[in-house]
Amino acid sequence: MIVSKIEHIGIAVRNLQEAGKFYEQILGLECYREETVKDQKVRTAFYMAGNLKIELLEPTSQDSPIAKFIEKRGEGIHHIAFETKDLPKVLDKLDNKQIRLIDRHPRLGAEGLQIAFLHPASTHGVLLELCEACRK
C-alpha cells in the first residue's frame, strides 16, 4: 500500500484570519498551529476535526501557487494529502507507472513534513499531496 491515511485537506483562502473565524466561531474548531512556508509563498493554519487535519492556505505573494489557484477557481479545496512512508521510493514507483509528478523529489512542507505533489492530470482532476514525517 502506498498511503496509510488522509493526512490533511488543504483549503485555499484569501485571508487566513477571516477564514479562521468561520472554523473557530461557527464550527467550533481550534487552530493549533500557524506557520509561513516561505519557499511555497504561503501562510498556513491547522485545525483538527476529529482525527483529520484541515490546513487553511493563504498566499503571501501574488505569484504563489495558492494565489493563482484562487484567481482561477476561487477559494476552496486545493488538495488532499495522504500519509506515506519512504516518499522517494514511492515517487520512483509512481513515475515508473507513468503518473505525472509535480515534485520528482520530496521537499520540506508545513509541520516539518516531507511533501510531494501529484499532477491532477494523472489523478482524475484532484491535486494530491503525499506526506512523510522527516526522519531524525
MDAnalysis code that builds the backbone (N, CA, C; Angstrom):
import MDAnalysis as mda
import numpy as np

u = mda.Universe.empty(408, n_residues=136, atom_resindex=np.repeat(np.arange(136), 3), trajectory=True)
u.add_TopologyAttr("name", ["N", "CA", "C"] * 136)
u.add_TopologyAttr("resid", np.arange(1, 137))
u.add_TopologyAttr("resname", ["MET", "ILE", "VAL", "SER", "LYS", "ILE", "GLU", "HIS", "ILE", "GLY", "ILE", "ALA", "VAL", "ARG", "ASN", "LEU", "GLN", "GLU", "ALA", "GLY", "LYS", "PHE", "TYR", "GLU", "GLN", "ILE", "LEU", "GLY", "LEU", "GLU", "CYS", "TYR", "ARG", "GLU", "GLU", "THR", "VAL", "LYS", "ASP", "GLN", "LYS", "VAL", "ARG", "THR", "ALA", "PHE", "TYR", "MET", "ALA", "GLY", "ASN", "LEU", "LYS", "ILE", "GLU", "LEU", "LEU", "GLU", "PRO", "THR", "SER", "GLN", "ASP", "SER", "PRO", "ILE", "ALA", "LYS", "PHE", "ILE", "GLU", "LYS", "ARG", "GLY", "GLU", "GLY", "ILE", "HIS", "HIS", "ILE", "ALA", "PHE", "GLU", "THR", "LYS", "ASP", "LEU", "PRO", "LYS", "VAL", "LEU", "ASP", "LYS", "LEU", "ASP", "ASN", "LYS", "GLN", "ILE", "ARG", "LEU", "ILE", "ASP", "ARG", "HIS", "PRO", "ARG", "LEU", "GLY", "ALA", "GLU", "GLY", "LEU", "GLN", "ILE", "ALA", "PHE", "LEU", "HIS", "PRO", "ALA", "SER", "THR", "HIS", "GLY", "VAL", "LEU", "LEU", "GLU", "LEU", "CYS", "GLU", "ALA", "CYS", "ARG", "LYS"])
u.atoms.positions = np.array([
    [0.844, -1.173, 0.000],
    [0.000, 0.000, 0.000],
    [0.896, 1.245, 0.000],
    [0.553, 2.209, -0.822],
    [1.341, 3.436, -0.919],
    [0.955, 4.431, 0.168],
    [-0.338, 4.542, 0.492],
    [-0.776, 5.520, 1.500],
    [-1.385, 4.800, 2.692],
    [-1.277, 5.444, 3.865],
    [-1.825, 4.839, 5.079],
    [-3.054, 5.560, 5.599],
    [-3.180, 6.852, 5.300],
    [-4.363, 7.595, 5.749],
    [-4.384, 8.950, 5.066],
    [-5.531, 9.640, 5.154],
    [-5.587, 11.034, 4.742],
    [-4.879, 11.825, 5.824],
    [-3.852, 12.585, 5.437],
    [-3.069, 13.369, 6.389],
    [-3.758, 14.693, 6.677],
    [-4.239, 15.359, 5.619],
    [-4.993, 16.596, 5.785],
    [-5.689, 16.966, 4.484],
    [-6.596, 17.923, 4.593],
    [-7.235, 18.523, 3.428],
    [-6.812, 19.981, 3.411],
    [-6.270, 20.436, 2.280],
    [-5.808, 21.817, 2.132],
    [-6.878, 22.666, 1.473],
    [-7.168, 23.817, 2.071],
    [-8.203, 24.719, 1.571],
    [-7.580, 26.089, 1.319],
    [-7.656, 26.551, 0.087],
    [-7.123, 27.856, -0.287],
    [-8.089, 28.949, 0.155],
    [-7.549, 29.960, 0.833],
    [-8.362, 31.092, 1.303],
    [-7.636, 32.402, 0.983],
    [-8.411, 33.464, 0.816],
    [-7.813, 34.774, 0.567],
    [-7.209, 35.359, 1.837],
    [-7.897, 35.148, 2.961],
    [-7.492, 35.774, 4.216],
    [-7.574, 34.744, 5.335],
    [-6.448, 34.385, 5.891],
    [-6.366, 33.353, 6.930],
    [-7.173, 33.716, 8.170],
    [-7.094, 34.971, 8.604],
    [-7.828, 35.382, 9.813],
    [-9.329, 35.326, 9.599],
    [-9.795, 35.823, 8.457],
    [-11.235, 35.810, 8.181],
    [-11.753, 34.376, 8.059],
    [-11.046, 33.554, 7.317],
    [-11.464, 32.158, 7.156],
    [-11.410, 31.436, 8.501],
    [-10.364, 31.737, 9.292],
    [-10.220, 31.106, 10.594],
    [-11.393, 31.385, 11.515],
    [-11.974, 32.573, 11.413],
    [-13.146, 32.911, 12.243],
    [-14.284, 31.918, 12.005],
    [-14.502, 31.553, 10.748],
    [-15.558, 30.586, 10.446],
    [-15.270, 29.241, 11.113],
    [-14.047, 28.758, 10.941],
    [-13.696, 27.445, 11.500],
    [-13.743, 27.458, 13.021],
    [-13.393, 28.574, 13.630],
    [-13.388, 28.676, 15.087],
    [-14.763, 29.022, 15.657],
    [-15.374, 30.095, 15.161],
    [-16.619, 30.593, 15.748],
    [-17.854, 29.824, 15.308],
    [-17.862, 29.335, 14.094],
    [-19.038, 28.616, 13.582],
    [-18.905, 27.112, 13.779],
    [-17.757, 26.557, 13.397],
    [-17.571, 25.108, 13.502],
    [-17.038, 24.669, 14.856],
    [-16.498, 25.604, 15.640],
    [-16.006, 25.277, 16.976],
    [-14.663, 24.575, 16.995],
    [-13.887, 24.708, 15.915],
    [-12.566, 24.095, 15.863],
    [-11.541, 25.069, 16.427],
    [-10.401, 24.537, 16.846],
    [-9.347, 25.361, 17.419],
    [-8.094, 25.262, 16.562],
    [-7.549, 26.421, 16.235],
    [-6.290, 26.447, 15.491],
    [-5.173, 26.003, 16.430],
    [-4.424, 24.996, 16.020],
    [-3.341, 24.525, 16.879],
    [-1.958, 24.916, 16.353],
    [-1.912, 25.436, 15.117],
    [-0.596, 25.822, 14.584],
    [-0.773, 26.746, 13.387],
    [0.031, 27.792, 13.353],
    [0.153, 28.658, 12.186],
    [1.622, 28.744, 11.823],
    [1.904, 28.793, 10.537],
    [3.284, 28.966, 10.097],
    [3.324, 29.488, 8.675],
    [4.456, 30.066, 8.327],
    [4.711, 30.523, 6.962],
    [5.721, 29.576, 6.336],
    [5.416, 29.127, 5.133],
    [6.340, 28.298, 4.364],
    [6.835, 29.191, 3.221],
    [7.989, 29.800, 3.447],
    [8.493, 30.845, 2.545],
    [8.676, 30.370, 1.107],
    [9.271, 29.199, 0.915],
    [9.543, 28.769, -0.465],
    [8.269, 28.422, -1.229],
    [7.157, 28.190, -0.520],
    [5.881, 27.943, -1.185],
    [5.003, 29.192, -1.219],
    [5.508, 30.282, -0.613],
    [4.807, 31.571, -0.602],
    [3.397, 31.431, -0.044],
    [3.340, 30.839, 1.161],
    [2.040, 30.571, 1.765],
    [2.119, 30.662, 3.286],
    [1.035, 31.120, 3.882],
    [0.844, 31.039, 5.332],
    [-0.211, 29.973, 5.566],
    [-0.020, 29.179, 6.609],
    [-0.943, 28.088, 6.890],
    [-1.483, 28.176, 8.308],
    [-2.659, 27.641, 8.480],
    [-3.252, 27.471, 9.808],
    [-3.875, 26.086, 9.827],
    [-3.633, 25.345, 10.919],
    [-4.117, 23.971, 11.027],
    [-5.181, 23.841, 12.101],
    [-6.202, 23.052, 11.787],
    [-7.315, 22.763, 12.688],
    [-7.534, 21.256, 12.709],
    [-7.897, 20.714, 13.861],
    [-8.251, 19.299, 13.956],
    [-9.769, 19.169, 13.939],
    [-10.262, 18.282, 13.103],
    [-11.687, 17.929, 13.059],
    [-11.731, 16.423, 13.282],
    [-11.924, 16.013, 14.518],
    [-11.794, 14.599, 14.857],
    [-10.337, 14.210, 14.692],
    [-10.076, 13.204, 13.854],
    [-8.683, 12.806, 13.619],
    [-8.167, 13.281, 12.257],
    [-8.862, 14.242, 11.660],
    [-8.463, 14.775, 10.364],
    [-8.030, 16.226, 10.509],
    [-6.905, 16.559, 9.883],
    [-6.421, 17.936, 9.900],
    [-6.979, 18.703, 8.706],
    [-7.328, 19.958, 8.965],
    [-7.714, 20.903, 7.927],
    [-6.600, 21.950, 7.878],
    [-6.053, 22.182, 6.698],
    [-5.000, 23.176, 6.520],
    [-5.557, 24.323, 5.681],
    [-5.649, 25.509, 6.271],
    [-6.016, 26.691, 5.507],
    [-4.744, 27.286, 4.929],
    [-4.797, 27.701, 3.664],
    [-3.631, 28.194, 2.938],
    [-3.913, 29.592, 2.397],
    [-3.119, 30.564, 2.834],
    [-3.249, 31.940, 2.359],
    [-1.988, 32.306, 1.587],
    [-2.130, 32.841, 0.381],
    [-0.930, 33.226, -0.369],
    [-0.227, 34.413, 0.291],
    [1.092, 34.409, 0.228],
    [1.866, 35.543, 0.732],
    [2.415, 36.378, -0.422],
    [2.147, 35.958, -1.638],
    [2.622, 36.654, -2.824],
    [1.631, 36.398, -3.964],
    [1.493, 37.370, -4.852],
    [0.573, 37.219, -5.982],
    [1.031, 36.150, -6.978],
    [2.302, 35.765, -6.929],
    [2.778, 34.742, -7.856],
    [2.863, 33.357, -7.204],
    [2.266, 33.210, -6.042],
    [2.283, 31.901, -5.377],
    [1.267, 30.965, -6.034],
    [1.488, 29.665, -5.946],
    [0.519, 28.719, -6.487],
    [-0.877, 28.891, -5.879],
    [-0.954, 29.248, -4.609],
    [-2.269, 29.423, -3.972],
    [-2.967, 30.659, -4.529],
    [-2.226, 31.751, -4.736],
    [-2.821, 32.958, -5.329],
    [-3.350, 32.654, -6.731],
    [-2.579, 31.907, -7.505],
    [-3.007, 31.549, -8.865],
    [-4.241, 30.658, -8.827],
    [-4.279, 29.731, -7.872],
    [-5.441, 28.858, -7.718],
    [-6.688, 29.686, -7.409],
    [-6.582, 30.596, -6.444],
    [-7.733, 31.417, -6.049],
    [-8.176, 32.311, -7.205],
    [-7.225, 32.873, -7.926],
    [-7.564, 33.721, -9.065],
    [-8.349, 32.938, -10.120],
    [-7.953, 31.709, -10.341],
    [-8.574, 30.888, -11.390],
    [-9.883, 30.227, -10.929],
    [-9.905, 29.734, -9.681],
    [-11.033, 28.913, -9.223],
    [-11.790, 29.479, -8.030],
    [-11.210, 30.480, -7.372],
    [-11.814, 30.998, -6.150],
    [-11.360, 30.179, -4.951],
    [-11.806, 30.582, -3.782],
    [-11.449, 29.854, -2.568],
    [-12.072, 28.458, -2.607],
    [-11.427, 27.517, -1.923],
    [-11.993, 26.183, -1.850],
    [-10.946, 25.114, -1.664],
    [-11.381, 23.876, -1.781],
    [-10.459, 22.759, -1.592],
    [-9.361, 22.829, -2.641],
    [-8.143, 22.840, -2.164],
    [-6.972, 22.926, -3.034],
    [-6.355, 21.548, -3.259],
    [-6.232, 20.758, -2.181],
    [-5.612, 19.438, -2.321],
    [-6.034, 18.513, -1.184],
    [-5.821, 17.244, -1.428],
    [-5.965, 16.217, -0.400],
    [-4.587, 15.607, -0.210],
    [-4.165, 15.519, 1.046],
    [-2.839, 14.986, 1.349],
    [-2.959, 13.613, 1.987],
    [-2.136, 12.700, 1.526],
    [-2.091, 11.347, 2.057],
    [-0.745, 11.111, 2.731],
    [-0.765, 10.388, 3.840],
    [0.462, 9.999, 4.524],
    [1.034, 8.772, 3.836],
    [2.345, 8.748, 3.721],
    [3.037, 7.611, 3.123],
    [4.361, 7.396, 3.850],
    [5.010, 6.301, 3.544],
    [6.347, 6.026, 4.068],
    [7.297, 5.872, 2.896],
    [8.556, 6.243, 3.110],
    [9.611, 6.152, 2.100],
    [9.211, 6.898, 0.826],
    [8.934, 8.195, 1.002],
    [8.441, 9.032, -0.086],
    [9.310, 8.990, -1.348],
    [10.623, 9.040, -1.260],
    [11.411, 8.957, -2.504],
    [11.138, 7.675, -3.296],
    [11.033, 6.566, -2.606],
    [10.747, 5.292, -3.279],
    [9.343, 5.299, -3.887],
    [8.374, 5.876, -3.164],
    [7.003, 5.969, -3.668],
    [6.978, 6.814, -4.945],
    [7.691, 7.931, -4.953],
    [7.729, 8.780, -6.145],
    [8.342, 8.046, -7.326],
    [9.404, 7.291, -7.097],
    [10.007, 6.488, -8.173],
    [9.006, 5.477, -8.716],
    [8.290, 4.815, -7.811],
    [7.301, 3.814, -8.218],
    [6.193, 4.460, -9.057],
    [5.708, 5.626, -8.623],
    [4.655, 6.317, -9.367],
    [5.168, 6.798, -10.725],
    [6.375, 7.311, -10.764],
    [6.970, 7.754, -12.021],
    [7.080, 6.586, -12.996],
    [7.484, 5.420, -12.506],
    [7.578, 4.225, -13.353],
    [6.214, 3.772, -13.879],
    [5.153, 4.156, -13.165],
    [3.787, 3.819, -13.606],
    [3.173, 4.940, -14.446],
    [4.032, 5.883, -14.882],
    [3.614, 6.981, -15.754],
    [2.656, 7.974, -15.081],
    [2.725, 8.081, -13.759],
    [1.948, 9.084, -13.033],
    [2.714, 10.397, -13.141],
    [2.022, 11.447, -13.535],
    [2.670, 12.758, -13.707],
    [2.943, 13.380, -12.338],
    [4.215, 13.653, -12.078],
    [4.641, 14.210, -10.799],
    [4.894, 15.711, -10.939],
    [4.435, 16.477, -9.966],
    [4.816, 17.886, -9.886],
    [6.178, 17.975, -9.220],
    [6.376, 17.153, -8.203],
    [7.652, 17.091, -7.486],
    [8.277, 15.718, -7.700],
    [9.428, 15.685, -8.337],
    [10.138, 14.412, -8.533],
    [10.899, 13.991, -7.283],
    [11.157, 14.972, -6.410],
    [11.861, 14.712, -5.159],
    [11.104, 15.394, -4.030],
    [11.093, 14.810, -2.843],
    [10.411, 15.431, -1.703],
    [11.025, 16.790, -1.370],
    [10.176, 17.673, -0.837],
    [10.629, 18.974, -0.347],
    [9.984, 19.219, 1.003],
    [10.518, 20.179, 1.727],
    [10.018, 20.470, 3.063],
    [8.721, 21.272, 2.981],
    [7.710, 20.805, 3.710],
    [6.426, 21.490, 3.766],
    [6.102, 21.921, 5.180],
    [4.862, 22.340, 5.382],
    [4.403, 22.766, 6.702],
    [4.491, 21.604, 7.686],
    [4.586, 21.939, 8.939],
    [4.684, 20.987, 10.049],
    [5.905, 20.074, 9.954],
    [6.912, 20.489, 9.200],
    [8.132, 19.712, 9.097],
    [8.003, 18.430, 8.291],
    [6.959, 18.323, 7.485],
    [6.764, 17.121, 6.670],
    [7.530, 17.216, 5.367],
    [7.979, 16.082, 4.863],
    [8.485, 15.975, 3.504],
    [7.253, 15.797, 2.633],
    [7.151, 16.566, 1.558],
    [5.957, 16.528, 0.718],
    [6.324, 16.412, -0.753],
    [5.362, 15.961, -1.536],
    [5.470, 15.953, -2.991],
    [4.053, 15.917, -3.551],
    [3.853, 16.647, -4.640],
    [2.527, 16.724, -5.256],
    [2.461, 15.893, -6.527],
    [1.286, 15.319, -6.758],
    [0.987, 14.586, -7.988],
    [0.067, 15.457, -8.835],
    [0.317, 15.517, -10.124],
    [-0.438, 16.392, -11.009],
    [-1.882, 15.892, -11.178],
    [-2.849, 16.813, -11.149],
    [-4.262, 16.419, -11.312],
    [-4.560, 15.702, -12.629],
    [-3.729, 15.912, -13.643],
    [-3.956, 15.218, -14.917],
    [-3.824, 13.707, -14.774],
    [-3.094, 13.248, -13.761],
    [-2.912, 11.815, -13.533],
    [-3.767, 11.279, -12.392],
    [-4.511, 12.161, -11.716],
    [-5.247, 11.735, -10.515],
    [-6.743, 12.055, -10.625],
    [-7.239, 12.077, -11.849],
    [-8.659, 12.310, -12.108],
    [-9.135, 13.663, -11.599],
    [-8.289, 14.684, -11.804],
    [-8.682, 16.053, -11.539],
    [-8.458, 16.572, -10.131],
    [-7.832, 15.769, -9.263],
    [-7.604, 16.191, -7.882],
    [-6.103, 16.352, -7.648],
    [-5.711, 17.513, -7.108],
    [-4.319, 17.698, -6.724],
    [-4.076, 16.885, -5.466],
    [-3.149, 15.933, -5.546],
    [-2.836, 15.088, -4.402],
    [-1.441, 15.417, -3.893],
    [-1.332, 15.428, -2.565],
    [-0.049, 15.647, -1.918],
    [0.279, 14.381, -1.146],
    [1.514, 13.937, -1.249],
    [1.992, 12.826, -0.431],
    [2.891, 13.413, 0.646],
    [2.740, 12.938, 1.884],
    [3.479, 13.481, 3.026],
    [4.152, 12.364, 3.787],
    [5.322, 12.696, 4.321],
    [6.031, 11.761, 5.185],
    [6.725, 12.560, 6.280],
    [6.635, 12.074, 7.507],
    [7.338, 12.725, 8.601],
    [8.833, 12.637, 8.331],
    [9.547, 13.728, 8.609],
    [11.001, 13.747, 8.406],
    [11.672, 12.763, 9.345],
    [12.635, 12.058, 8.802],
    [13.395, 11.130, 9.627],
    [14.422, 11.911, 10.428],
    [14.620, 11.522, 11.666],
    [15.598, 12.207, 12.530],
    [16.845, 11.379, 12.631],
])
